């Protein structure tokens, strides 16, 4: 679209657990659900051994 402007929101986390480093990225338009993102990070962290 000519002349249209969009804002894309994103959150990211880079986390270290022991010798493992992982990243979680969530991007959405028009906004990201912070509570959903926190849930993703918590679940990912729990699965890392």
C-alpha positions in Angstrom: 0.0 0.0 0.0 1.4 3.3 -1.0 1.7 5.8 1.8 0.5 3.3 4.5 2.5 3.0 7.7 2.4 0.0 10.0 3.8 -0.6 13.4 4.8 -4.2 14.3 5.4 -4.9 17.9 7.8 -7.5 19.2 9.3 -8.9 22.4 12.4 -11.0 22.7 14.2 -12.8 25.5 17.7 -14.3 25.5 18.1 -16.6 28.5 20.9 -18.7 29.9 20.3 -21.9 31.9 23.6 -23.5 32.8 25.6 -24.0 29.6 22.5 -23.5 27.3 21.6 -20.1 25.8 18.3 -19.8 24.0 16.2 -17.0 22.5 12.5 -16.5 22.2 11.1 -14.0 19.8 7.4 -13.1 19.3 6.2 -10.5 16.8 2.7 -9.5 16.0 0.6 -6.8 14.4 -0.7 -4.6 16.0 0.6 -5.7 19.4 2.0 -8.7 21.3 0.3 -10.3 24.2 2.9 -9.9 27.1 1.3 -12.6 29.2 1.4 -15.1 26.3 5.0 -14.2 25.7 5.9 -14.7 29.3 4.2 -18.1 29.1 6.3 -19.1 26.1 9.5 -18.1 27.9 8.6 -20.0 31.1 7.7 -23.2 29.2 10.8 -23.0 27.1 13.0 -22.5 30.2 11.4 -25.5 31.9 12.2 -27.7 28.9 15.9 -26.9 28.9 18.0 -29.4 30.9 
